[in-house]
């Protein structure tokens, strides 16, 4: 490369660097104009890590979860400022939407068992910012047909949005394995096992199924159901974490959030931290590489039958986007052949 070309390259790098700084500065400035962060944004409860989940069983996970909710009550609900004590706030104990007032707090992990000997077990995995609430309808239907349903609360979810600022997708993956272990324990090795994943949970279901192909210690699912799975997302999502960089300075802590919204939904976060987008992107890219590798190795044929529900809206949106990844990697064709051959 000549000296002229080197100078042009250097100038271009400087221009890109300056543009990057300007974008971050603008991001930091705009964050100052947004709504203030509340306790449920800034408090980060001590959820279990992947290492801790790996060493736990279901009873230990549920016990830790109970302690986690007590921690949130003591550090958020009991410390709310006067302005936050209103009926539209899910964290106000006097509110009709306070989850603790419901006959069952659907933010927590639960197991539904049939009235007779189970015919099989199903694990439901909820989506990003969601809670086990989203699986209750499907879980009840499975139970009516004689299935044990295990629905686990994924780390960082169901408590306060601040929990997602410290969550890692590996924690979610390990929680998935724990739920499958419990499902298999309850029905034994011979009865069928289904995985149902919604949105981010769909990616977790696929990740587990692929991992199980190469690991004999993992129980293989007999069926997979994906509901609007977050398997493919826009390539720009990989840069989501960059937008939170100014948060290292306390004055710009709100840049760690893509959305700060009142929390009036008792079983789903309205606010969305940058780390949530970053972790889902990391998991989706890891899953895509695994799918591609398995396709090259001819191992996708070992997957069980897959039934996917995807809305027309999802197909038009870049985030999440399933068709570009699933179809291009041959996964849809494989799932279809498996389903046909199983009839």
C-alpha positions as CSV (number, residue, x, y, z in Angstrom):
1,X,0.0,0.0,0.0
2,X,1.4,3.4,-1.0
3,X,1.8,6.4,1.3
4,X,-1.3,8.0,-0.2
5,X,-3.4,5.0,0.4
6,X,-2.2,4.7,4.0
7,X,-3.1,8.3,4.6
8,X,-6.6,7.8,3.3
9,X,-7.0,4.7,5.4
10,X,-5.8,6.6,8.5
11,X,-8.1,9.5,7.8
12,X,-11.0,7.2,7.4
13,X,-10.3,5.5,10.7
14,X,-10.1,8.9,12.4
15,X,-13.4,9.9,10.9
16,X,-15.1,6.7,12.0
17,X,-13.6,7.2,15.5
18,X,-14.9,10.7,15.7
19,X,-18.4,9.6,14.5
20,X,-18.4,6.9,17.1
21,X,-17.6,9.4,19.9
22,X,-20.3,11.7,18.6
23,X,-22.9,8.9,18.6
24,X,-22.0,8.0,22.2
25,X,-22.0,11.6,23.3
26,X,-25.5,12.1,21.7
27,X,-26.7,8.9,23.4
28,X,-25.4,10.2,26.8
29,X,-27.0,13.6,26.3
30,X,-30.4,12.2,25.3
31,X,-30.4,9.9,28.3
32,X,-30.4,12.9,30.6
33,X,-33.8,13.9,29.2
34,X,-35.5,10.6,29.9
35,X,-37.5,9.6,33.0
36,X,-35.5,8.9,36.2
37,X,-34.5,5.4,37.2
38,X,-36.4,3.9,40.1
39,X,-35.5,1.3,42.7
40,X,-36.7,-1.5,40.5
41,X,-34.2,-0.3,37.8
42,X,-31.2,0.2,40.1
43,X,-31.5,-2.7,42.5
44,X,-30.0,-5.9,41.3
45,X,-31.1,-9.0,43.2
46,X,-28.7,-11.9,43.8
47,X,-30.0,-14.5,41.3
48,X,-28.3,-17.9,40.8
49,X,-25.4,-18.1,38.4
50,X,-24.8,-20.8,35.9
51,X,-22.3,-22.5,38.1
52,X,-24.7,-22.5,41.1
53,X,-27.6,-23.8,39.0
54,X,-25.4,-26.6,37.7
55,X,-24.9,-27.9,41.2
56,X,-28.5,-27.5,42.2
57,X,-31.7,-29.6,42.0
58,X,-35.2,-28.3,41.6
59,X,-35.9,-27.9,45.3
60,X,-32.7,-25.9,45.8
61,X,-33.6,-23.7,42.9
62,X,-37.1,-23.0,44.2
63,X,-35.7,-22.3,47.7
64,X,-33.2,-19.8,46.3
65,X,-36.0,-18.3,44.3
66,X,-38.1,-17.8,47.4
67,X,-35.2,-16.0,49.1
68,X,-34.7,-13.9,46.0
69,X,-38.3,-12.7,46.1
70,X,-38.0,-11.9,49.8
71,X,-34.9,-9.9,48.9
72,X,-36.8,-7.9,46.4
73,X,-39.6,-7.3,48.9
74,X,-37.2,-6.0,51.5
75,X,-35.1,-3.8,49.2
76,X,-37.6,-2.5,46.7
77,X,-41.2,-2.9,47.9
78,X,-40.5,-1.9,51.5
79,X,-38.4,1.1,50.4
80,X,-40.6,2.7,47.8
81,X,-40.8,6.5,47.9
82,X,-44.1,8.1,48.4
83,X,-44.5,8.9,44.7
84,X,-44.1,5.2,43.8
85,X,-46.8,4.0,46.2
86,X,-49.6,4.1,43.7
87,X,-52.1,1.5,42.4
88,X,-50.5,1.4,38.9
89,X,-47.1,0.2,40.3
90,X,-46.6,-3.6,40.5
91,X,-44.0,-3.2,43.2
92,X,-46.4,-1.3,45.6
93,X,-47.8,-3.8,48.1
94,X,-51.0,-1.8,48.3
95,X,-51.6,-2.1,44.6
96,X,-54.2,-4.6,43.2
97,X,-51.6,-5.7,40.6
98,X,-49.0,-6.5,43.2
99,X,-48.1,-10.1,42.3
100,X,-48.2,-11.2,46.0
101,X,-51.9,-10.6,46.0
102,X,-52.7,-13.2,43.4
103,X,-53.7,-16.7,44.3
104,X,-50.6,-17.8,42.6
105,X,-47.6,-15.6,41.8
106,X,-46.9,-16.6,38.2
107,X,-43.6,-14.9,38.3
108,X,-42.2,-17.9,40.1
109,X,-41.3,-21.3,38.8
110,X,-44.0,-23.9,39.0
111,X,-44.9,-27.5,38.2
112,X,-48.4,-28.7,37.2
113,X,-49.1,-32.4,37.7
114,X,-52.0,-34.4,36.3
115,X,-54.5,-36.2,38.4
116,X,-53.4,-39.6,37.0
117,X,-50.1,-41.3,36.2
118,X,-48.3,-38.9,33.8
119,X,-48.0,-39.9,30.2
120,X,-45.0,-37.6,29.7
121,X,-43.3,-34.3,30.7
122,X,-43.1,-30.9,29.1
123,X,-40.7,-28.0,29.9
124,X,-41.9,-24.5,29.0
125,X,-39.3,-21.7,28.6
126,X,-40.6,-18.1,28.6
127,X,-39.3,-15.2,26.7
128,X,-37.1,-12.2,27.4
129,X,-38.6,-9.8,30.0
130,X,-41.3,-12.4,30.5
131,X,-42.1,-14.7,33.4
132,X,-43.5,-18.2,33.8
133,X,-47.0,-16.6,33.5
134,X,-46.8,-16.7,29.7
135,X,-46.8,-20.5,29.8
136,X,-49.7,-21.1,32.1
137,X,-52.3,-21.7,29.4
138,X,-50.2,-24.3,27.5
139,X,-49.2,-25.8,30.8
140,X,-52.8,-26.3,31.9
141,X,-53.7,-27.9,28.6
142,X,-50.8,-30.3,28.8
143,X,-51.8,-31.2,32.3
144,X,-55.4,-31.9,31.2
145,X,-54.0,-34.5,28.8
146,X,-52.0,-36.2,31.5
147,X,-48.6,-34.4,31.3
148,X,-46.3,-33.1,34.0
149,X,-45.4,-29.5,33.1
150,X,-42.2,-27.9,34.4
151,X,-42.1,-24.1,33.9
152,X,-38.9,-22.4,35.2
153,X,-38.3,-18.8,35.9
154,X,-35.1,-17.9,34.0
155,X,-32.5,-15.9,36.0
156,X,-33.0,-12.1,35.9
157,X,-36.7,-12.4,35.2
158,X,-39.9,-12.2,37.3
159,X,-38.4,-9.9,40.0
160,X,-37.2,-6.4,39.0
161,X,-36.0,-5.2,35.6
162,X,-32.6,-4.5,37.2
163,X,-32.1,-8.2,37.4
164,X,-31.6,-8.3,33.7
165,X,-28.7,-5.9,33.9
166,X,-26.6,-8.6,35.4
167,X,-28.0,-11.7,33.7
168,X,-26.0,-13.9,31.3
169,X,-27.4,-16.2,28.6
170,X,-25.4,-19.0,30.1
171,X,-27.5,-18.7,33.2
172,X,-30.6,-19.2,31.2
173,X,-29.1,-22.2,29.4
174,X,-28.2,-23.9,32.6
175,X,-31.7,-23.2,34.1
176,X,-33.1,-24.9,31.0
177,X,-31.0,-28.0,31.7
178,X,-32.1,-28.0,35.3
179,X,-35.8,-27.9,34.3
180,X,-35.3,-30.8,31.9
181,X,-33.6,-32.8,34.6
182,X,-36.5,-32.3,36.9
183,X,-39.0,-33.1,34.1
184,X,-37.2,-36.4,33.3
185,X,-36.9,-37.3,37.0
186,X,-40.7,-37.0,37.5
187,X,-41.7,-39.3,34.6
188,X,-38.7,-41.6,34.2
189,X,-36.6,-42.4,31.2
190,X,-39.2,-44.1,29.0
191,X,-42.0,-41.5,28.8
192,X,-41.8,-38.7,26.1
193,X,-40.3,-35.3,26.8
194,X,-41.4,-32.1,25.0
195,X,-39.7,-28.7,25.0
196,X,-41.8,-25.6,24.4
197,X,-40.0,-22.3,23.9
198,X,-41.5,-18.8,23.5
199,X,-39.4,-16.1,21.9
200,X,-36.0,-16.1,23.7
201,X,-37.2,-19.4,25.2
202,X,-37.4,-20.8,21.7
203,X,-33.7,-20.1,21.2
204,X,-33.0,-21.8,24.5
205,X,-35.0,-24.9,23.5
206,X,-33.1,-25.2,20.3
207,X,-29.8,-24.7,22.0
208,X,-30.6,-27.5,24.5
209,X,-31.8,-29.9,21.7
210,X,-28.5,-29.3,19.8
211,X,-26.4,-29.7,22.9
212,X,-28.2,-33.0,23.7
213,X,-27.2,-34.4,20.3
214,X,-23.5,-34.2,21.3
215,X,-23.9,-34.9,25.0
216,X,-25.2,-38.3,26.2
217,X,-25.6,-36.9,29.7
218,X,-28.5,-34.7,28.5
219,X,-32.0,-36.1,28.0
220,X,-33.0,-35.7,24.4
221,X,-36.5,-34.2,23.8
222,X,-39.0,-36.1,21.7
223,X,-40.7,-33.0,20.4
224,X,-39.9,-29.3,20.2
225,X,-42.6,-26.5,19.9
226,X,-41.3,-23.0,19.1
227,X,-43.6,-20.0,19.4
228,X,-42.1,-16.9,17.7
229,X,-38.6,-18.2,18.4
230,X,-35.8,-15.6,18.7
231,X,-33.3,-17.7,16.7
232,X,-32.4,-15.0,14.3
233,X,-32.1,-11.3,15.1
234,X,-30.9,-8.2,13.2
235,X,-27.1,-8.0,12.9
236,X,-27.2,-4.6,14.5
237,X,-28.2,-6.2,17.8
238,X,-24.6,-7.3,18.4
239,X,-23.7,-3.6,19.0
240,X,-26.4,-3.1,21.6
241,X,-23.9,-3.2,24.4
242,X,-22.0,-0.3,23.0
243,X,-25.0,2.0,23.7
244,X,-24.6,1.3,27.4
245,X,-20.9,2.3,27.6
246,X,-21.6,5.8,28.9
247,X,-23.2,4.2,31.9
248,X,-19.8,3.7,33.5
249,X,-20.2,7.4,34.5
250,X,-22.9,7.7,37.2
251,X,-24.4,10.8,35.5
252,X,-25.2,8.7,32.5
253,X,-26.5,5.6,34.2
254,X,-29.7,5.7,32.1
255,X,-27.8,4.8,29.0
256,X,-27.7,1.2,30.3
257,X,-31.4,1.1,29.4
258,X,-33.1,1.0,26.0
259,X,-36.5,1.8,27.6
260,X,-37.5,3.1,31.0
261,X,-41.3,2.6,31.3
262,X,-43.7,2.5,34.3
263,X,-44.0,-1.1,35.6
264,X,-47.8,-1.7,35.5
265,X,-47.7,-5.3,34.2
266,X,-47.5,-7.7,37.2
267,X,-45.9,-10.5,35.2
268,X,-43.7,-8.9,32.6
269,X,-41.1,-6.1,32.6
270,X,-42.0,-3.0,30.6
271,X,-38.5,-1.5,31.0
272,X,-35.7,-3.0,29.0
273,X,-32.0,-2.8,29.8
274,X,-29.2,-2.9,27.2
275,X,-27.8,-6.1,28.7
276,X,-31.0,-7.9,27.8
277,X,-30.6,-7.1,24.1
278,X,-26.9,-7.9,24.3
279,X,-27.4,-11.3,26.0
280,X,-30.1,-12.4,23.5
281,X,-27.8,-11.4,20.7
282,X,-24.9,-13.3,22.1
283,X,-27.1,-16.4,22.5
284,X,-28.6,-16.1,19.0
285,X,-25.2,-15.8,17.4
286,X,-23.9,-18.8,19.3
287,X,-26.9,-20.8,18.3
288,X,-26.6,-19.8,14.6
289,X,-23.0,-20.9,14.5
290,X,-24.0,-24.2,16.1
291,X,-26.8,-24.8,13.6
292,X,-24.4,-24.0,10.8
293,X,-21.8,-26.5,12.1
294,X,-24.4,-29.2,12.7
295,X,-25.6,-28.7,9.1
296,X,-22.1,-29.1,7.7
297,X,-21.7,-32.3,9.8
298,X,-25.1,-33.7,8.8
299,X,-26.2,-33.8,12.4
300,X,-29.4,-31.7,12.1
301,X,-31.1,-35.0,11.0
302,X,-30.8,-36.1,14.7
303,X,-33.1,-33.3,15.8
304,X,-36.6,-34.4,16.9
305,X,-39.8,-33.2,15.1
306,X,-40.2,-29.4,15.4
307,X,-43.5,-27.5,15.3
308,X,-43.0,-23.7,14.9
309,X,-45.6,-21.0,15.3
310,X,-44.6,-17.7,13.8
311,X,-46.7,-14.6,13.3
312,X,-46.9,-12.6,10.1
313,X,-45.7,-9.6,12.0
314,X,-42.5,-11.5,13.1
315,X,-41.8,-12.3,9.5
316,X,-41.8,-8.6,8.6
317,X,-39.7,-7.5,11.5
318,X,-36.0,-7.6,11.7
319,X,-36.1,-8.3,15.4
320,X,-36.7,-11.1,16.1
321,X,-36.4,-12.8,12.7
322,X,-36.6,-16.6,12.3
323,X,-37.1,-17.4,8.6
324,X,-33.7,-16.1,7.5
325,X,-31.8,-18.4,9.9
326,X,-34.0,-21.4,10.1
327,X,-34.7,-21.8,6.4
328,X,-31.2,-20.9,5.2
329,X,-29.7,-23.5,7.6
330,X,-32.0,-26.2,6.4
331,X,-33.6,-26.6,9.9
332,X,-37.1,-26.1,8.7
333,X,-36.7,-28.8,6.1
334,X,-35.2,-31.2,8.6
335,X,-38.0,-30.6,11.1
336,X,-40.6,-31.1,8.4
337,X,-39.1,-34.4,7.3
338,X,-38.8,-35.6,10.9
339,X,-42.5,-34.7,11.5
340,X,-43.7,-36.5,8.4
341,X,-41.6,-39.6,9.0
342,X,-43.0,-39.8,12.6
343,X,-46.6,-40.0,11.5
